[in-house]
Amino acid sequence: MWTDDKVRMLIDERKEGNAHYHSLGGGNCKRAWWISTAGKINQRFKTVYTGRQASEKFHGIVKDCRSMELSIIKDPRGKITRNGERYYLEFRNKFWKKPRLQFQRSQTQLQRQRSQTQQQQQRDQNRHFFSMVKYEIGTCYGCRKCIYCGCDLNTEVCKCDKTIKPKLSNRTKVVPHSFSQNFELNMLLCKKTFIQERDTLYSYNSNFKKRFIFTFCSTCNSQFQRISNKTKTITKEKPTNSNNESIISPVIIDVDKFVGSQDMCSISSENESIDQHDEISFTLIVKKVDGKQLPGKWLTFDASTFKKFVTQIQKYIETMIGEEIDQAEYSLAFKSAKSNGGGLELSELKDFEKFLIEYKKLFKMKKEIVVIANMNRKIVKKKKRKQVEEEILESDEEENDSKKKKVNSIPKVSGLTPHQKVIGKLVSELREQWHCSQDNVPCYVALGIHLKLTAKLLAMWAESIMDGTATIEIAPTHPDFAVQHATKNNLHSSATLMASQISQMYPIQPIQYISPQYCMVREPLAPVSNFSAISQLPIPSIEEFLKKIDKDEGDNGDFVQFIDVFNEQNISVKHIKDLDDNDFQILGVKTIGWRKTIKAAAKRYE
């Protein structure tokens, strides 16, 4: 590996032996020189470099220095490297090149002097030529182009009469357009500077104290019209000879200061307009906590007082983020539109006064000002309808899960109410009455039904018994006791149970055959007929209906609150099956679980 000491020894050897190196010629002689140089480095640093490695290392440094030189002059081919930065100053004089002989140096200097002399003579001739020029109306004041034939009078001579003012009738097709201009004493300073520069360049010696007419071609006229009022090189007259003729010499002055003195009236009128209307225009940008920005908004409103300003800012921020906020939830700052940084704080009256001063300065300079609102908390976007519905479903599921947990939990006897104790006795009686020997669990067996009685169904049956709508032998009319909730083998199990009951009551003779139709009208099936009779209950009023549902669902008052709304809309129990989600929304029933419970309870009376 090449260290700094090794590279330094390599450069010194090449620099000291440069003349000897170039006197060797080409081929094996220079190769032998590199081998000997590598041997010196190996002897000193105890390395094993070859002559080729030494040569490649030196030429690599030369290449890096050339690339560094290109990067300094901003050439896209240039590149900054470590070796280039370190050795550029030393290699800048190109010591590794073949030295010139004394005769060659003298020849080069002689050629350089001759070229400089010729250039000076050409300048003197041009100066003499331009000193004899007098401006004519038929030539372009900006480039000395003939308006008639289009030839360049700086290098050519034409026979056109340039004292006549150019018109469409006396011009050729080479110059389709010409533009006549008037020099006025009250002309803008930037345009006056442009004319004086051309006068100095071509030595027209025009009198700028009087009004005169000149002509422009299309190119110069476009350049003249696009001039902006910036710092330009203008001229100042100084008397130099006895004839009181003036020679114009270029002087640099600041146009902004000049405009400040001449256009004071216009600036004061602008300030008066700002103070009279008390309206300001700026860009409002809302920046979130994570650094992201909302699209800016251009605003114009009253700024007579700091309180009005802050209040209107808050209103626009609320419209941009879509929610109401407090002034403590954001902080204000202001800055110029194209400046960097966070800007200056805008939180009190002194800051507001500074803001108005800066606004007037930028207004004069035709620049914009930006007010930034930095939010101190996250902005919560408005949720879509689907997201709201999903959250409602999730909340309902969580409520149902919590209710299930409460129902399935085993309470203590000391914590039970009298009502709960009665329910518990009825549940135990139902378990004994409807115990199924086939499934070894309580099962409700009726016509075509074999339903396993869970704790929920037993509690529901006990509640119905207390309400008087069911008994120990007769099941309630709740939809959960319908056929669709029965087990898969309900027909087989019910038929088996019925056959066993009939065989106990009526001993079967070996020759006799009892048909299923006969079994279904037997005495044990009397509870089934009672069940069908009870299922056709009279339709209650909407008040009784909702109170019954509320009592079945835990007596929380969730359904009683809708009695007045249902009566206002003249809705009865038979109408509930035809209600859709929009109708429930009008009635105020927003929870999906409530809607399903009301519809399921209404099916009992169909």
Buried (B, 14 or more C-beta within 10 A) or exposed (E): EBEEEBBEBBBEBBEEBBEEBEEBEEEEEBBEBBBEBBBEBBEEEEBEBEBEBBBEBBEEBBEBBBBBBBBEEEEEEBEEBEBBEBBBEEBEEEEBEEEEEEEEEEEEEEEEEEEEEEEEEEEEEEEEEBEEBEBBBBBBBBBBBBBBBBBEBEEEEBEBEBEEEBEEEEBEEEBEEBBBBEBEEEBBBBBBBBBBBBBBEBBBBBEBEEEBEBBBBBEBBEEBEEBEBEBBEBBEEEEEEEEEEBEBEEEEBEBEEBBEEEEEEEEEEBEEEBEEEEEBEBBBBBBBEEEEEBEBBEBEBEBEEBEEBBEBBBEBBEEBBEEEBEEEBBBBBBBBEEEEEEBEEBEEEEBBEBBBEBBBEBBBEEEBBBBBBBBEEEBEEEEEEEEEEEEBEEEBEEEEEEEEEEEEEEEEEEEEEEEEEBBBEBBEBBBEEBEBEBEEEBBBBBBEBBBBBEEEBBBBBBBBBEEEBBBBEBBBBBBBBBEEBBBEEBEEBBBBBBBEBBEEEBEEEEEEEBEEEEBBEBEBBEBBEBBEEBBEEEBBEBEEBBBBBBBBBEEEEBBBEBBEBBEEEEBBBEBBEEBEEEBBEEBEBEBBBBBEBBBBBBEBBE
